[in-house]
Amino acid sequence: MSSNWRRFEVLLPLRFNDGRPIPRKVLGEAVKEIVEHFGAVSYETRSVHGYWQHEGATYQDDLSRLVVDVADTAKNRRWMKQFKERWKVRLEQLELWLVSYRIDVD
């Protein structure tokens, strides 16, 4: 097993910015895309509440968290950045939060 691992976490919104709920099927497609590419994913269905401001307005988000642990390669980092950009558009978001950090897997 590779000793160089990276964890990616993506916060997927449960509602479009206009308040309409995002269909579960659509979120399932995001999860499926990760599984098909990397072979595994963890998906937390418990809602994470987020608050943020944009142009003087305060927004509240209900989010789910998608987590995937992969080899820490430039190719995987590039793929996840492209995933973020595709899904930011598909979910009609101003931003989609993607974080990553090195991890040790024992």
C-alpha positions in Angstrom: 0.0 0.0 0.0 1.3 3.5 -0.9 2.5 5.5 2.0 1.5 8.8 0.3 -2.2 9.3 0.7 -4.4 12.4 0.4 -8.0 12.8 1.7 -10.4 14.9 -0.2 -13.6 16.3 1.4 -16.3 17.9 -0.7 -19.3 19.7 0.9 -22.2 19.0 -1.4 -25.2 21.3 -0.9 -28.7 19.8 -0.3 -30.4 22.9 -1.9 -29.7 25.0 -4.9 -28.9 28.7 -4.0 -32.5 29.7 -4.7 -33.8 27.2 -2.0 -35.0 24.4 -4.2 -34.0 21.0 -2.9 -31.4 19.1 -4.9 -32.8 15.7 -5.8 -31.2 12.8 -4.0 -30.7 11.1 -7.3 -28.5 14.0 -8.5 -26.3 13.8 -5.3 -26.1 10.1 -5.9 -24.7 10.7 -9.3 -21.8 12.7 -7.7 -21.1 9.9 -5.3 -21.3 7.3 -8.2 -18.8 9.4 -10.2 -16.2 9.2 -7.4 -16.8 5.4 -6.9 -16.4 4.8 -10.6 -13.2 6.7 -10.8 -11.5 5.8 -7.5 -13.3 2.6 -6.5 -14.5 3.9 -3.2 -16.1 6.9 -1.4 -17.6 7.7 2.0 -20.8 9.8 2.0 -22.2 11.4 5.1 -25.9 12.0 4.9 -26.2 13.8 8.2 -26.6 17.5 7.4 -23.7 19.9 8.0 -24.9 23.5 8.5 -22.9 26.2 6.9 -23.2 30.0 7.0 -21.5 32.4 4.6 -21.8 35.9 3.3 -21.7 37.2 -0.3 -22.3 40.7 -1.5 -23.9 41.8 1.8 -26.3 38.8 2.1 -25.9 36.0 4.6 -26.7 32.5 3.3 -27.3 29.3 5.2 -26.4 26.0 3.6 -27.4 22.4 4.5 -24.6 20.2 3.2 -23.6 16.6 3.0 -19.9 15.5 3.1 -18.2 13.3 0.5 -14.8 11.9 1.6 -12.4 9.9 -0.6 -8.9 8.8 0.3 -6.6 8.3 -2.7 -2.9 8.1 -3.6 -1.4 11.6 -3.4 -0.6 12.2 -7.0 -0.8 15.3 -9.3 -3.2 13.3 -11.5 -5.7 12.6 -8.6 -5.5 16.3 -7.4 -6.2 17.5 -11.0 -9.2 15.1 -11.3 -10.7 16.2 -8.0 -10.4 19.9 -9.0 -12.2 19.1 -12.3 -14.8 17.2 -10.3 -15.3 20.3 -8.2 -15.7 22.6 -11.2 -18.2 20.2 -13.0 -20.4 19.9 -9.9 -20.2 23.6 -9.0 -21.9 24.2 -12.3 -24.3 21.3 -12.1 -25.4 22.2 -8.6 -25.7 25.9 -9.6 -23.4 27.1 -6.8 -21.3 30.2 -6.5 -18.7 28.0 -4.8 -18.2 24.4 -3.9 -15.9 23.7 -1.0 -13.2 21.1 -1.6 -10.4 20.6 0.9 -7.6 18.1 0.9 -4.8 17.1 3.2 -2.1 14.4 3.5 -3.0 11.5 5.7 -1.3 8.4 7.1 -3.0 5.1 6.5 -1.8 2.3 8.8 
